[in-house]
Amino acid sequence: MHVHAAFAAGVMMVAITGYLVRTWWIYQIILSTCTSPFLFFCWKFPETPFYLMAKGRLQETQVLLDSIARFNGLEPGRLRAEDLLEPKEALLEKEMVPGRAQPAEPERKLSILDLFGTWRMTWRTVTVWAVWFIGSLGYYVFSLGSVNLGGNQYINLFLAGERGMGVGLCVHVYCIYYGYVCLL
């Protein structure tokens, strides 16, 4: 819900800025200035657990999963990094003896083809791509198509962003009471 609310707030900000500033280069400077603080904070965001696991950093993955569990009100240790491994890799991890030094493997460069390395990873990749494609397509068709409804295009775009906030709030409340599975 929070990601969609951020998109809706962004659409509303673009509509207000476009309504108030009619010169394109000033409009672009204003919007770029508003988004530039992200460049200073993006280095503070943690890596995803799957990225850390792909790099072989399982202890960091477990620390991150514990902090995710604490944030979500679960006891630390309930989410385990081993559960995210492919079954073959999980067996190899269990065979390692904690006290003995393991031979260091050179870090492998990852490519986009690694997203299709196993059937399980292929399924995850296609599912995530489909969810983002369908969500983005629906959102942009409804919000950006709203400027052609007649009347002031800036007000229409602002109302489309406001509608996105309202729908996101309704979906969020629905998911609190009924869960995400019922929504699908």
Sequence and secondary structure as in RCSB ss.txt:
>XXXX:A:sequence
MHVHAAFAAGVMMVAITGYLVRTWWIYQIILSTCTSPFLFFCWKFPETPFYLMAKGRLQETQVLLDSIARFNGLE
PGRLRAEDLLEPKEALLEKEMVPGRAQPAEPERKLSILDLFGTWRMTWRTVTVWAVWFIGSLGYYVFSLGSVNLG
GNQYINLFLAGERGMGVGLCVHVYCIYYGYVCLL
>XXXX:A:secstr
 HHHHHHHHHHHHHHHHHHH  SHHHHHHHHHHHHTHHHHHGGGS   HHHHHHTT HHHHHHHHHHHHHHTT  
TTSS GGGGS HHHHHHHHHS TTS           GGGGGSSHHHHHHHHHHHHHHHHHHHHHHHHHHHGGGSS
S HHHHHHHHHHHHHHHHHHHHHHHHHH HHHH 
